[in-house]
């Protein structure tokens, strides 16, 4: 049964309470609520509308983050001893972390295939569920993006502002290969602005000694590496080749064919 008219809904839209009205109408149409006080139904409608709004915001945050794996979670991580720095207690702290007020970076190191990207996505998705903004970039893609907007002042400024102000910035394959000097200068600007203000998560097969060598400007290199390495938590993954194990698992499924 329709309880509210189109004119009512126009008023609700003006007041921006359409979702509350829809939730309330659904509750009022449920015969199980016939003996429930109207004020209780209204409170429940408000709670339901707020939960819908929160779920929509989380969905947007995850989409905007551009995770390569958008369906992973902290709870599903492989915590075997051979994976080094992973344990449920530590990862639950990351899952609940207040990234918007954290000033400490995170450095995840490990050989190719050990699950750095998977882990970073799990942490990032948990951050989105806590309503923090997150942005994932592979360093080669970010370098190209920075160079491509270099001559467009507005686009360049917008990209730098996004990188500077996101609650958690994730940089994958950090300095695995060389970086364009212009992109390196922008990276220095971003990291300098985020330093001890907002955290950056770096994923790499290598460490600070190698990063310095990949930036031609030694002064900028020292500054970038110093800002990252000297104010960070370190997660060092073990030797388990998770990519290889996943490939084996996929080959063992019934629908796999060669």
C-alpha positions in Angstrom: 0.0 0.0 0.0 1.3 3.4 -0.9 1.4 5.6 2.2 3.2 8.7 0.9 2.1 10.6 -2.2 4.3 12.0 -5.0 4.0 15.4 -3.4 5.2 13.9 -0.1 8.3 12.5 -1.9 9.0 15.8 -3.5 9.1 17.3 0.0 11.3 14.5 1.2 13.7 15.1 -1.7 13.9 18.8 -0.8 14.7 17.8 2.8 17.1 15.0 1.5 15.3 12.3 3.6 13.9 10.2 0.7 15.7 7.1 1.9 14.2 7.5 5.4 10.7 7.8 4.0 11.2 4.8 1.8 12.4 2.7 4.8 9.6 4.0 6.9 7.0 3.2 4.3 8.4 -0.4 4.0 8.2 -0.8 7.8 4.6 0.6 8.0 3.5 -1.9 5.3 4.8 -4.8 7.3 2.0 -6.3 9.3 4.5 -7.5 11.9 4.9 -3.9 12.9 1.2 -3.2 13.5 1.7 -3.0 17.3 5.1 -1.2 17.2 5.0 2.5 18.3 5.4 4.9 15.4 8.4 6.6 17.0 10.2 3.2 17.2 9.5 2.6 13.5 10.8 6.1 12.6 14.1 5.4 14.6 14.5 2.1 12.8 13.8 3.8 9.4 16.5 6.4 10.2 19.0 3.6 11.1 18.2 1.6 8.0 18.6 4.7 5.8 21.9 5.5 7.4 23.1 2.0 6.8 22.2 2.2 3.2 24.0 5.5 2.8 27.1 4.0 4.5 27.0 0.9 2.3 26.8 3.1 -0.8 29.7 5.3 0.4 31.8 2.2 1.0 31.0 0.9 -2.5 32.0 4.2 -4.0 35.3 4.3 -2.0 36.2 0.9 -3.1 35.5 1.7 -6.8 37.4 5.0 -6.6 40.4 3.2 -5.1 41.0 1.2 -8.3 42.1 -1.9 -6.5 43.3 -4.7 -8.8 41.7 -7.2 -6.3 38.4 -5.7 -5.1 37.0 -8.8 -3.3 39.8 -9.7 -0.8 39.7 -9.3 3.0 41.9 -9.4 6.0 40.0 -12.4 7.4 40.8 -14.5 4.3 44.6 -13.9 4.3 47.0 -16.9 4.5 48.7 -16.7 7.9 51.0 -19.7 7.8 54.4 -19.2 9.5 56.3 -19.2 6.3 54.7 -15.9 5.2 56.9 -13.9 7.6 55.3 -10.7 9.0 51.7 -11.8 8.8 49.6 -12.8 11.8 45.9 -12.2 12.6 46.5 -9.9 15.5 48.7 -7.6 13.6 46.5 -7.6 10.5 43.4 -6.8 12.6 45.2 -3.7 13.9 45.7 -2.7 10.3 42.0 -3.4 9.5 40.9 -1.1 12.3 43.5 1.6 11.8 42.4 5.2 11.6 44.3 6.1 8.4 43.0 9.6 8.3 44.8 10.4 11.5 47.8 8.1 11.1 51.2 9.7 10.2 53.2 6.5 9.8 53.9 4.9 6.4 53.8 1.2 5.6 56.4 -0.6 3.6 55.6 -4.1 2.3 58.5 -6.0 0.9 58.8 -9.5 -0.7 59.8 -11.3 -3.8 57.5 -11.5 -6.8 54.5 -13.7 -6.2 54.6 -13.5 -2.4 51.3 -11.6 -2.2 52.2 -8.0 -1.7 49.4 -6.6 -3.9 46.8 -9.0 -2.5 47.8 -8.0 1.1 47.7 -4.2 0.3 44.3 -4.6 -1.3 42.9 -6.4 1.8 44.2 -3.6 4.0 42.9 -0.9 1.6 39.5 -2.5 1.4 39.3 -2.7 5.2 40.2 1.0 5.2 37.3 1.7 2.8 34.9 -0.2 5.1 36.0 2.2 7.8 35.1 5.0 5.4 38.7 6.2 4.6 39.6 7.3 1.1 42.2 5.1 -0.6 43.9 5.2 -3.9 46.0 2.4 -5.5 48.6 3.1 -8.1 51.2 0.9 -9.8 54.3 3.1 -10.1 54.7 2.7 -13.8 51.1 3.7 -14.4 51.4 6.7 -12.0 54.6 7.8 -13.7 52.9 7.8 -17.1 49.9 9.6 -15.6 52.0 12.3 -14.1 54.0 12.9 -17.3 50.8 12.8 -19.5 49.2 15.7 -17.6 52.4 17.7 -17.1 51.4 20.3 -19.7 47.8 20.6 -18.5 48.0 22.8 -15.4 44.5 22.0 -14.1 44.7 18.2 -14.7 48.2 18.2 -13.2 47.1 20.1 -10.1 44.0 17.9 -9.7 46.1 14.7 -9.8 48.7 16.0 -7.4 45.9 17.1 -5.0 44.3 13.6 -5.2 47.6 12.0 -4.4 48.4 14.4 -1.5 45.0 14.3 0.2 43.8 10.7 0.0 43.8 9.1 3.4 45.8 6.1 2.3 48.0 6.2 -0.8 49.2 2.8 -2.1 52.2 2.7 -4.4 52.8 -0.8 -5.9 56.0 -1.9 -7.7 57.7 1.1 -6.1 60.8 2.0 -8.1 61.1 -1.4 -9.6 62.2 0.4 -12.8 63.5 3.9 -13.4 61.2 6.9 -13.2 60.9 9.9 -15.5 62.6 12.9 -13.8 59.4 15.0 -14.1 57.4 12.2 -12.4 60.1 11.9 -9.8 59.8 15.6 -9.0 56.1 15.3 -8.6 56.5 12.2 -6.4 58.9 14.1 -4.2 56.3 16.9 -3.9 53.5 14.5 -3.0 55.5 12.5 -0.4 56.9 15.8 1.1 53.3 17.0 1.5 52.1 13.8 3.0 55.1 13.3 5.3 53.9 13.0 8.9 50.5 14.1 7.8 49.0 11.1 6.0 50.4 7.6 5.4 51.7 6.1 2.2 51.9 2.4 1.6 54.8 1.2 -0.5 55.0 -2.3 -2.1 58.4 -3.3 -3.4 60.7 -6.3 -4.2 63.6 -4.1 -3.1 64.6 -1.8 -0.3 65.7 1.8 0.2 69.3 1.2 -1.0 68.0 0.2 -4.4 65.3 2.9 -4.5 67.9 5.6 -4.3 69.7 4.3 -7.3 66.6 4.4 -9.5 66.2 8.2 -9.2 68.6 10.3 -11.2 68.4 13.3 -8.9 70.3 12.1 -5.9 69.1 14.9 -3.7 65.5 14.1 -4.5 66.2 10.4 -4.2 67.6 10.8 -0.7 64.7 12.9 0.4 62.0 10.6 -1.0 63.6 7.5 0.4 64.3 9.2 3.8 60.7 10.3 4.1 59.4 6.8 3.4 61.9 4.5 5.1 62.5 6.4 8.4 58.8 6.8 9.3 57.3 3.5 8.5 56.0 0.1 9.7 57.6 -2.8 7.9 55.8 -5.9 6.7 58.4 -8.4 5.3 56.7 -11.3 3.5 58.3 -14.7 3.6 59.2 -17.0 0.7 55.9 -18.6 -0.2 55.1 -18.1 -3.8 51.4 -17.4 -3.5 50.9 -16.7 -7.2 52.3 -20.2 -8.0 50.0 -21.8 -5.4 47.0 -20.0 -6.8 47.8 -21.2 -10.3 48.1 -24.8 -9.1 44.8 -24.5 -7.3 43.1 -23.1 -10.4 44.5 -26.0 -12.5 43.0 -28.4 -10.1 39.5 -27.0 -10.4 37.0 -29.1 -12.4 36.4 -26.4 -15.0 40.1 -25.8 -15.9 41.2 -26.9 -19.3 44.5 -26.8 -21.2 
